[in-house]
């Protein structure tokens, strides 16, 4: 399993309890607090996930990250098992 999927799993865990997880706006600090990785690594992960269409990012007052329906489907797929 590729390591950027750990970041996808973290994003999913942040949004899973929201009634509309694809509209939940995640701030970078929410990911940083849950992962013990350098911000540069997380940024690279986000870029890869965005290229795959699993998350979107936009710049407002700070970076905003949202999970896409494809990202949720990836996490819930039978063959998705992240091993740290």
C-alpha positions in Angstrom: 0.0 0.0 0.0 1.4 3.4 -0.9 2.0 5.7 2.0 -0.1 8.6 0.7 -3.2 6.4 1.4 -2.4 6.9 5.1 -3.2 10.6 4.6 -6.4 9.6 2.8 -7.3 7.4 5.7 -6.7 10.3 8.1 -8.9 12.6 6.0 -11.6 10.0 5.9 -11.4 9.6 9.7 -11.8 13.3 10.1 -14.9 13.5 7.9 -16.6 10.2 8.5 -19.0 11.5 11.2 -20.1 14.5 9.2 -23.5 14.1 7.5 -21.9 15.4 4.3 -18.3 14.3 4.4 -17.5 15.6 0.9 -18.3 19.2 2.0 -16.3 19.1 5.2 -13.5 21.6 4.9 -10.3 20.2 6.5 -7.5 22.6 7.6 -3.9 21.4 7.5 -3.6 21.4 11.3 -6.3 18.7 11.6 -4.1 16.4 9.5 -0.9 17.4 11.2 -2.3 16.7 14.7 -3.3 13.2 13.6 -0.2 12.2 11.7 3.4 12.3 12.9 4.8 13.4 9.6 6.5 16.5 8.4 4.2 18.9 6.6 6.3 18.5 3.4 5.5 14.8 3.3 1.8 15.5 3.9 1.8 18.1 1.1 3.3 15.5 -1.3 0.7 13.0 -0.2 -2.1 15.6 -0.9 -0.7 16.3 -4.3 -0.7 12.5 -5.2 -4.2 12.1 -3.8 -5.4 15.1 -5.8 -3.9 13.8 -8.9 -5.9 10.5 -8.3 -9.1 12.5 -7.8 -9.4 11.4 -4.2 -9.2 14.8 -2.6 -9.4 18.4 -3.7 -7.5 21.3 -2.3 -8.1 25.0 -2.6 -6.5 28.1 -1.1 -8.7 30.4 1.0 -7.5 32.1 4.2 -5.6 28.8 4.6 -5.4 25.6 2.6 -8.7 23.7 2.5 -8.8 20.0 1.8 -12.0 18.0 1.0 -12.4 14.3 0.3 -14.2 13.4 -2.9 -16.8 10.7 -3.4 -14.0 8.7 -5.2 -11.9 9.1 -2.0 -14.6 7.7 0.2 -15.2 4.9 -2.3 -11.5 4.1 -2.2 -11.4 3.8 1.6 -14.6 1.7 1.6 -13.5 -0.6 -1.2 -12.9 -4.2 -0.2 -9.3 -4.2 -1.5 -8.3 -1.1 0.6 -6.2 -2.1 3.5 -3.6 0.3 4.8 -0.8 -1.2 6.7 1.5 1.2 8.6 
